[in-house]
């Protein structure tokens, strides 16, 4: 930075370094001894000679002449300060000569050393970055424009050994990215460096979420600098400081009344510049005219007092009554900004931290983890996202992300969130449709009255609801918003939709309003009502929809809006909590997945009933889960019987273990005997697999014996004929693959009958009303329906059932499309008579 040389005041050196006088081309150079080799290489020095060595501490006070003193007037003023100063913390021996040129007017480190030594601070640059008269020859030239000229002037005086360009970090303008010029100017400051210890103490009293927020702000507090509160700008809050032109007395104005008291009888309506600059006050000491300083306030002074300024006039006194702000939230960059400035202001004004809790949030980045900028072309308008996906989807996407971590924006993730919200919508439709068809109305004591009719799955979902309320409440109390939102999301998608509703749907399809069916409605209503209240913090629109369409429609005690409801009380729901049952269902979920996989591997769709579902495990927890929830497994996986068995019993019942020879290993070790050994293993594969569980076996070969280990064989597991088996960490799940036509037809008929019964209810038909039915299904399914249509007709009071060749041919007073295990069915029903047949 040659442009700083006109302001050179002293040179810094290290006290603990050894310096050397070096003779080169008739000149004597002084450099740090450890830098000689590097300097010689960089500048091409040859034939140099080290004359003597000097400890760094002995160089202190050594005076020098500035080489440009004759053309820079400022250097004549600074001549008495041209000496070596010891400043170990600012001198590195890894680069340069072991000396550092210091210009206190252009660098904070130089400035600090100058303050400690009592040296003057000069900056011969004006506000536009051009040299002033103090720079002599360079007056009027831009600082960086003068760099090359300064270098040439040094060369002309024989004062330049070498120069080069280096790459290093340097401050630039945040807006236009051009390099900044550092210069010392007179500013108004608050001496906050004296408050470091108190600020540290007070910061620790607040709750920081996450904890590393406090860790990030601590270094700022430990090394707290004085606060420069003035800025040389036009826009901003004018500093309320007036200085008397006659005696220099300073007046600091606190409010409008005080401004009037000092002589501003008609202050301007707008107290910003330029109008406030025209206000002249009367000096209370000499009666002279006092003018306002031209500076405006640092924006952090303005925002730093937001904790009481936001309360309006008299805000500070009001704040003292109310106490610290409960909650502050901002991005993690604000540990250096708003969080810091408010803490600093609080300690200055109140001697205490002004907030109780601080939540730090991350930034939104693009999919590659880059900051979003219009200049990069990766910026996405929020309005664009809202128009495409809706507000709830956008909120759910953002709030599901860990609050204090950066969020990578992704349209794919928004698609996933939208699918989840569609599931919420479908759950609402399911509940509302069936409850309205059956004329259900909710009462707060329903669950109490129906307690004897609550099945295992009802008690489980109510326990999960109690755990949800407890978990979400604690997460929100601790500002872990993402955890709360993800718990709400998982409960409705995984627990309610994908598990509970699949288990209870057949109970809902019963024609009569039995206590068993009403128990489902009461449970489902309670779950959706409670969920909508809590979820309104994240997805307010669909939560309100659930509340209006379901809760207000079916419950007389409902209030006007979900937002007027009280937050669910964890204690009120504690009676439903059953941790053991929840653990059982956690295992059941794994069992469901494994059995579904076994079905898929066998190509057997869920609507086709299977005779057996077998769970084999050495984990008693899984076996107990099967025993306790046998009916649930039957309902979910459409099987006639569930069998839990110990893992030791599974071999030979659902699969066999066989030993398969490892040809490479056997051939390499046994050579000429390999063929006979391989034949022996293949002929007795099950026996060898069983015997090798002990570790090694001996087999007879050509009158002798050889030892086999697990290195010689691969143990493979094969399902027995008639089973599809999958292996999991906890054991095995299997289904019988022998599906009798009778079972398959019975299952198909049951599914169709339930759909027709639902449609009868939608039309408001009585039990004696006769209907005609038209059905479309794929050709192979249609053939099966033909075989059971008489049974379907009897169960649904149908005078006729007609199979149609296309979905468009189906006619009826009510026509609906149904999906049964991935197959599309179109059913139309028409009332034909009110007389029982």
Helices and strands as residue ranges (DSSP letters): G 2-7, E 10-13, E 18-24, E 27-32, G 33-35, H 36-43, E 49-55, G 56-59, H 73-77, G 79-81, E 84-86, G 88-90, E 100-102, H 108-117, G 133-138, G 144-146, H 147-156, E 189-190, G 192-195, H 196-203, E 207-209, H 212-222, E 227-228, E 230-231, E 241-244, E 250-252, H 256-261, G 275-278, E 281-282, E 289-292, E 296-297, H 299-304, H 306-309, H 315-322, E 325-331, G 332-335, H 338-350, E 355-361, E 364-365, G 374-376, H 382-389, H 391-399, E 407-408, H 411-437, H 446-449, G 451-453, H 456-477, H 481-490, I 491-500, H 501-508, H 515-535, H 540-546, I 547-551, H 552-554, G 562-564, H 570-573, G 574-576, H 579-602, E 610-617, H 620-628, H 630-637, E 639-646, H 647-650, E 655-661, H 663-670, G 671-673, H 674-683, H 685-691, G 692-694, E 697-701, E 704-708, E 713-719, E 723-728, E 731-736, H 741-762, E 770-776, H 779-796, E 798-804, G 807-809, E 814-820, E 823-833
